[in-house]
Amino acid sequence: MVASISRSEPKLSNFQPVPSTWVPLHAYDARAAWDGIDPAHPENKVHVEAAAFRGKLTYFETVYPWDQPLRQEQTEESGSSRALTFLLIAVFLVALIGSALLARKNVRLGRGDRRGAARIAVFYLSIRMLVWLFVEHHNGLPGREFTLFFLHLSDAVFTSFFLWLLYVALDPYVRRRWPHRIISWTRLLAGGYRDPLVGRDILIGAVFGVGMMLLTILVDASPHLLGRTAQIHIHPGVTSLGVHLFFEKFAVQVTAGLFQSFFALFLLLLFVIVLRRERWG
């Protein structure tokens, strides 16, 4: 095993000095770069960049052929991408304005599970503020800390209130048209964490989540299976490593899970109301 490990270790003789092309953000007074072959993946060429300041290493990065500089000119957006952007903005505005009107009507009529909506909003507000607490860079300067706090707070309050609007707007109609689809959801909000139906739906969701992860891994590995260069997502130059980013990634997943579900349900309900039917034909 020792022999196999030593054979896979990179050697300086396998790298040739080349001009440095990546400018580090750190202070430096000397830069150097080398080109070579990755011993673990001989089919991949590797470019290594390094910089030092007063004899101490301040920057080191391994650059693979598929890596792109983080600081570069933004490419022009294609027509299809621009159209998709406008479509997503339109869906957001329709959901925002439509949910506000429906929520106002339901509140006036005394309909809707406002307690459940408040619980969801407070939960989401807490998640967003955890991002401010653990992910944001705090330097102790009162002015900057004050600004960061209110920027995160205003964003968290807006998105949480938007989530509350969606819930209050959709709840009466979903309970009337599809009550069987929200039984486990209602029991979960009521505190039934150990309810068998809630556990069943969580397991179903977990299975689908694992399936999506496996599909993503398969898609990433497919070039290698076809004899092409496979992309390596985690390498020494990656910028998203760190335990503290758990809260940011968790907040992104919670945001996607809640808002995408509510948006899809809102559009489905809108189509049913407009078309006056739930099935084609």
C-alpha positions in Angstrom: 0.0 0.0 0.0 2.8 2.4 0.8 4.4 1.8 -2.5 1.1 2.5 -4.3 0.7 5.7 -2.4 4.2 6.9 -3.2 3.7 6.2 -6.9 0.6 8.4 -7.0 2.3 11.3 -5.2 3.2 14.2 -7.5 6.8 14.9 -8.1 8.4 18.2 -8.9 10.2 16.6 -11.8 6.9 15.9 -13.5 6.1 19.7 -13.6 7.6 22.3 -15.9 7.9 26.0 -14.9 5.6 28.3 -16.9 4.5 31.9 -16.7 2.0 32.7 -13.9 -1.4 33.7 -15.3 -3.6 33.6 -12.2 -3.4 36.8 -10.0 -4.1 36.0 -6.3 -6.1 38.2 -4.1 -3.5 37.9 -1.3 -0.5 40.1 -0.8 2.6 38.8 -2.7 6.0 39.9 -4.0 6.7 36.7 -5.9 4.7 34.4 -8.2 5.4 31.1 -9.9 3.5 28.5 -11.9 4.0 25.0 -13.2 2.3 22.7 -15.7 2.2 18.9 -15.2 0.1 15.7 -15.0 -2.2 14.6 -12.2 -0.7 11.3 -11.0 -4.2 10.1 -9.9 -5.7 10.9 -13.2 -3.0 10.8 -15.9 -5.4 12.0 -18.5 -5.8 15.3 -16.8 -3.3 18.2 -17.2 -2.7 20.3 -14.1 -1.7 23.9 -13.7 -0.3 24.9 -10.3 -0.1 28.5 -9.2 1.7 29.8 -6.1 2.6 33.2 -4.6 4.7 34.3 -1.6 5.2 37.4 0.4 8.6 38.0 2.1 9.5 34.4 1.7 6.2 33.0 3.1 3.7 31.2 1.0 0.4 33.2 0.8 -1.3 31.5 -2.1 -1.4 28.0 -3.6 -4.0 26.6 -6.1 -4.3 23.6 -8.3 -6.1 24.5 -11.6 -7.7 21.9 -13.7 -8.6 22.3 -17.5 -12.3 22.9 -16.7 -11.6 25.6 -14.0 -12.5 29.1 -14.9 -11.3 32.3 -13.2 -13.7 33.6 -10.6 -12.9 37.2 -11.6 -13.5 37.6 -15.3 -15.7 39.5 -17.8 -19.2 38.3 -17.7 -20.3 36.6 -20.9 -23.3 38.0 -22.7 -26.6 36.4 -21.8 -28.2 34.4 -24.6 -31.7 35.0 -25.8 -33.2 31.8 -24.3 -31.5 32.5 -20.9 -32.9 36.1 -21.0 -36.4 34.7 -21.8 -36.2 32.2 -18.9 -35.1 35.0 -16.6 -38.2 37.2 -17.5 -40.4 34.1 -17.2 -39.2 33.4 -13.6 -39.7 37.1 -12.7 -43.2 37.0 -14.1 -44.0 33.8 -12.1 -42.6 35.5 -9.0 -44.7 38.7 -9.5 -47.9 36.7 -10.3 -47.4 34.6 -7.1 -46.6 37.7 -5.0 -49.6 39.8 -6.2 -52.0 36.9 -6.5 -51.2 35.5 -3.0 -51.5 39.0 -1.5 -55.0 39.4 -3.0 -56.1 35.9 -2.0 -54.7 36.2 1.5 -56.5 39.5 2.0 -59.8 37.9 0.9 -59.3 34.9 3.2 -58.4 37.1 6.2 -61.5 39.2 5.7 -63.6 36.0 5.5 -61.9 34.4 8.5 -60.6 31.5 6.5 -57.2 29.9 6.4 -54.8 28.3 8.9 -53.1 31.5 10.1 -51.5 29.7 13.1 -49.8 27.2 10.8 -48.8 30.0 8.5 -47.2 31.9 11.4 -45.3 28.8 12.5 -43.9 28.3 9.0 -42.9 32.0 8.7 -41.2 32.1 12.2 -39.3 28.9 11.4 -38.1 30.3 8.1 -37.2 33.6 9.7 -35.1 31.8 12.2 -33.2 29.8 9.5 -32.4 33.0 7.5 -31.1 34.8 10.6 -28.9 31.8 11.4 -27.3 32.4 8.0 -26.5 36.0 9.2 -25.1 34.7 12.5 -22.9 31.9 11.2 -22.2 32.5 7.5 -21.6 36.3 7.4 -18.1 37.6 8.1 -18.2 39.6 11.3 -15.3 41.9 12.0 -16.7 43.7 15.1 -17.1 47.1 13.5 -20.4 48.5 14.9 -21.3 50.3 11.6 -20.8 47.3 9.4 -22.4 44.9 11.9 -25.4 47.2 12.2 -25.8 47.3 8.4 -25.3 43.6 7.9 -27.9 42.8 10.6 -30.6 45.0 9.1 -29.9 43.8 5.5 -30.3 40.2 6.6 -33.3 41.0 8.8 -35.1 42.9 6.1 -34.6 40.1 3.6 -35.6 37.5 6.1 -38.8 39.4 7.1 -39.8 40.0 3.5 -39.3 36.3 2.4 -41.0 35.0 5.6 -44.0 37.3 5.1 -44.2 36.3 1.5 -44.3 32.6 2.7 -47.0 33.6 5.1 -49.0 35.1 2.3 -48.7 32.0 0.1 -49.8 29.8 3.0 -52.8 31.9 3.9 -53.8 32.3 0.2 -53.6 28.6 -0.6 -54.7 26.8 2.5 -58.5 27.2 2.2 -58.6 26.2 -1.5 -56.3 23.2 -1.0 -58.3 22.0 2.0 -61.5 22.3 -0.1 -60.2 20.7 -3.4 -57.4 18.3 -2.2 -57.7 17.7 1.5 -56.1 14.3 1.3 -52.9 15.8 0.0 -52.2 17.8 3.1 -53.1 15.3 5.9 -49.5 14.6 6.9 -48.6 18.3 6.5 -51.4 19.3 8.8 -50.4 16.7 11.4 -46.8 17.8 11.3 -47.7 21.5 11.9 -49.9 20.3 14.8 -46.9 18.8 16.5 -47.4 15.2 15.3 -43.7 14.5 14.7 -44.2 10.8 15.5 -47.3 10.3 13.4 -46.9 7.2 11.2 -48.2 9.1 8.2 -45.8 11.9 8.7 -42.9 9.4 9.0 -44.1 7.7 5.8 -44.1 10.9 3.7 -40.7 11.9 5.1 -39.2 8.6 4.1 -40.7 8.9 0.6 -39.2 12.4 0.3 -35.9 11.1 1.5 -35.9 8.3 -1.1 -36.6 10.8 -3.8 -33.8 13.0 -2.5 -31.3 10.2 -2.4 -32.4 9.3 -5.9 -31.7 12.8 -7.2 -28.3 12.8 -5.5 -27.4 9.5 -7.2 -28.6 10.8 -10.5 -26.4 13.9 -10.1 -23.4 11.7 -9.3 -24.2 9.5 -12.4 -24.4 12.6 -14.6 -21.1 13.9 -13.3 -19.4 10.5 -13.8 -20.9 9.8 -17.2 -18.0 11.5 -19.1 -15.5 9.2 -17.4 -17.6 6.2 -18.2 -17.6 7.3 -21.9 -13.8 7.7 -21.8 -13.8 11.4 -21.5 -12.3 13.7 -18.9 -14.4 13.7 -15.8 -14.9 16.9 -13.8 -13.7 16.9 -10.2 -15.9 19.1 -8.1 -13.8 19.1 -4.9 -10.2 20.0 -5.2 -7.7 22.3 -3.3 -8.8 25.4 -5.2 -12.5 25.1 -4.4 -14.0 28.0 -2.5 -17.0 26.4 -0.9 -15.4 24.1 1.7 -16.0 24.7 5.4 -18.3 23.4 8.1 -19.7 26.9 8.7 -21.4 26.8 5.2 -23.8 24.1 6.5 -26.2 26.8 7.6 -26.0 28.5 4.2 -26.6 25.3 2.2 -29.3 24.2 4.7 -31.1 27.6 4.2 -30.9 27.2 0.4 -32.4 23.7 0.6 -35.2 24.9 2.9 -35.9 27.9 0.7 -36.0 25.8 -2.5 -38.2 23.2 -0.8 -40.8 25.6 0.6 -41.0 28.3 -2.2 -40.8 25.9 -5.1 -43.6 23.7 -3.6 -45.8 26.7 -2.8 -45.2 28.3 -6.3 -46.0 25.0 -8.0 -49.2 24.6 -5.9 -50.2 28.2 -6.6 -49.8 27.8 -10.4 -51.6 24.5 -10.3 -54.5 26.0 -8.4 -54.5 29.0 -10.8 -54.7 26.7 -13.9 -57.5 24.6 -12.3 -59.5 27.8 -11.6 -59.0 29.2 -15.1 -59.5 25.9 -17.0 -62.3 24.7 -14.6 -60.9 21.2 -14.7 -58.1 19.1 -13.1 -57.5 16.7 -16.0 -57.1 17.1 -19.8 -59.8 15.6 -21.9 
